[in-house]
Amino acid sequence: MTAKKLISFLLRGSGLLGLSDSLKYRVQGARMRGANRAFFRAHPGVAVPPPYLVYESYALDYRAYYYDGLDTARFMLATMGRHKEMRGVSLLDWGCGPARVVRHLPELLAGRDCRVSGSDYNPESVAWCRANIPGVAFSLNGSEPPLAYTDGTHDAIYGISVLTHLSPQQHQAWMGEIFRVLKPDGIALLSTHGAEFRFNLMPWEKRVFDNGDLVTRGNAKEGHRTYTSFQPAPFMHRLARAAGFEILEHREGGPRSQEFTQDLWIFKKSAGKTSLTAESGAGSA
Ligand SMILES: C[S@@+](CC[C@H](N)C(=O)[O-])C[C@H]1O[C@@H](n2cnc3c(N)ncnc32)[C@H](O)[C@@H]1O
């Protein structure tokens, strides 16, 4: 076990993880100050979110926020496009944060007659997105379902690194909710901390993971970057089955140099299927 892992474990246990996270935020801000200023000078027309929102949802590196977001948006469209034509569709980014990915979709989908939406539980992210990102309809949801959409609204939903910050109960609740707001034959792409992240686990967490069960690290606000969870493949299969989904694709994450380190799962709401976990009726947020 490395010293870093042990320190992080002790900080979480003693309730000091929030404090160490705000220290990390300050250190990252100081380290990236020059590079971020250079990005602002070179991109005067790009609306940039406040620093904490960028840090909390990704890293306090505006170049990475913008260009990794663009790469991920392209990658996401290509990946979902293998299963559903991205034309004339209604698309939702669930857990969109300060629009790192979804901000690029209106341009990438130009001329394809698509409707793009984003939803997040963080009111500051949603307020910033509404004020700064054109071409996307944003909604606020609660930390628990429902989303602000009626049953069968979307053809495709993606959630990048959102399940990775949720409790076991919320995994079930959100899978059911995503099922509910998808149209029949709609697809969902969700990313998870799969086997690529096993090295990160403590010995007793590895045993849970290897047993095919979800590992969660709480003692932090659910949904925040400091609340983390790790999803072995058998857990995801059970989760999908209970929600009524068919699994179209499971792509294991690769090492840092590859396109995506998290696992990607693509699910389909096959026409006529019902869910054990979806509840009927939309909310308003
Ligand atoms: C690691 S960030 C990823 C943000 C964005 N998907 C991206 O790739 O840049 C996790 C995001 O999930 C959001 N989130 C956490 N719990 C949520 C929930 N229950 N519903 C919607 N969004 C949630 C957080 O506010 C945050 O924006």
The ligand as a Tripos MOL2 file, in Angstrom:
@<TRIPOS>MOLECULE
LIG
   27    29     1     0     0
SMALL
NO_CHARGES

@<TRIPOS>ATOM
      1 C1        -16.5860   14.2480  -12.4380 C.3       1 LIG1
      2 S1        -17.8100   15.3790  -12.8250 S.3       1 LIG1
      3 C2        -18.0200   15.1170  -14.5700 C.3       1 LIG1
      4 C3        -18.6820   16.2770  -15.2740 C.3       1 LIG1
      5 C4        -18.9110   16.0680  -16.7650 C.3       1 LIG1
      6 N1        -19.7110   14.8870  -17.0120 N.3       1 LIG1
      7 C5        -17.6070   15.9940  -17.5070 C.2       1 LIG1
      8 O1        -17.2650   14.9140  -18.0100 O.co2     1 LIG1
      9 O2        -16.9330   17.0140  -17.5700 O.co2     1 LIG1
     10 C6        -19.2720   14.6740  -12.1390 C.3       1 LIG1
     11 C7        -20.4900   15.5140  -12.4120 C.3       1 LIG1
     12 O3        -21.6500   14.8050  -11.9730 O.3       1 LIG1
     13 C8        -22.5060   15.7320  -11.3550 C.3       1 LIG1
     14 N2        -23.4120   14.9580  -10.5020 N.ar      1 LIG1
     15 C9        -23.1510   14.2870   -9.3550 C.ar      1 LIG1
     16 N3        -24.2540   13.6960   -8.8920 N.ar      1 LIG1
     17 C10       -25.2360   13.9740   -9.7770 C.ar      1 LIG1
     18 C11       -26.6100   13.6240   -9.8660 C.ar      1 LIG1
     19 N4        -27.2130   12.8800   -8.9260 N.pl3     1 LIG1
     20 N5        -27.3120   14.0800  -10.9180 N.ar      1 LIG1
     21 C12       -26.7360   14.8450  -11.8680 C.ar      1 LIG1
     22 N6        -25.4520   15.2190  -11.8330 N.ar      1 LIG1
     23 C13       -24.7110   14.7760  -10.8030 C.ar      1 LIG1
     24 C14       -21.5800   16.6720  -10.6200 C.3       1 LIG1
     25 O4        -22.2020   17.8800  -10.2860 O.3       1 LIG1
     26 C15       -20.4880   16.8560  -11.6860 C.3       1 LIG1
     27 O5        -20.8270   17.8520  -12.5960 O.3       1 LIG1
@<TRIPOS>BOND
     1     1     2 1
     2     2     3 1
     3     2    10 1
     4     3     4 1
     5     4     5 1
     6     5     6 1
     7     5     7 1
     8     7     8 2
     9     7     9 1
    10    10    11 1
    11    11    12 1
    12    11    26 1
    13    12    13 1
    14    13    14 1
    15    13    24 1
    16    14    15 ar
    17    14    23 ar
    18    15    16 ar
    19    16    17 ar
    20    17    18 ar
    21    17    23 ar
    22    18    19 1
    23    18    20 ar
    24    20    21 ar
    25    21    22 ar
    26    22    23 ar
    27    24    25 1
    28    24    26 1
    29    26    27 1
@<TRIPOS>SUBSTRUCTURE
     1 LIG1         1 GROUP 0 **** ****
